[in-house]
Amino acid sequence: MNGALLQEPHPKPEWRQALHLLARSPRGATEEVLVAGHGVSHQTLAMLALAGLATVVTETLRGAGGTFTIERLRITDAGRRAIGD
């Protein structure tokens, strides 16, 4: 299935929107920010990851309040190529 998704000549408009957002975020963005803040659907994010256009990176943050684990989506090289970035 991965290959079929990547063979599309141009990503769908909602995919392009999400990829552009990720391209402007060097550290990536959390799913909550993309969904609640920018209106990207959960399905779009899942499809970008399945297609290899985005990846999920888990980070552990330590602070005075304790240790937190967050997941950020980051654009991949294939995602950058898909939007001509």
Protein Blocks (a to p, Z undefined) as FASTA:
>chain_A
ZZmmmmpmbdcfklmmmmmmmmmmmnopafklmmmmnopafklmmmmmmnopaccddddd
ddfkbccddddddddfklmmmnoZZ
